[in-house]
Amino acid sequence: MLTLLNSESLWIGTDMKCFNRIREQLEQAGITYKHKVKNRMGQWTGAGTVRGKTGAAGVPADKMYEYEILVYKKDWEKAKKLTGIE
């Protein structure tokens, strides 16, 4: 099971196509991964969310979500080479 202690972040970004491409590559290679999706406009700032205080005007819909892919530390180098991530 991937945990904070035995995993390494492979990729963080807002591009859903890139996120799905990397996931497919990892699955085809048999590399175990975990992913996280974070709504950046839904973050609490004390008295409400960012979207509730400032609105979502001017923020592209495809940039509202931040994706992260984590892999085992032992597989990190292999996954990095496989996906072409610098």
C-alpha positions, 0 to 999 in steps of 0.5 A: 500500500502506498503511504506517505513514507514509501511513496514519491510524487512523480507528477503534479499538474493541471493538464488532465490529458497528461494526467491520463496519459501518464496513468495509462503508461504506468498501468501498461508497465505494471507500476503501482500508483496512487493519484490525488485530485485537488480542487484549487478553487475549493480551498478553505481560507478561513471564512469560506472557499476561494471560489466563494470569496473571489468567484471563478471568473477568469479562471479556466475550468481546466485549471481548477483541478490539480492532479498528482501521481505518486509511485513507490520510491523503488519504482520512481526512477523507472516510472520517470524514464517510462513517462519521459518526465524531467 
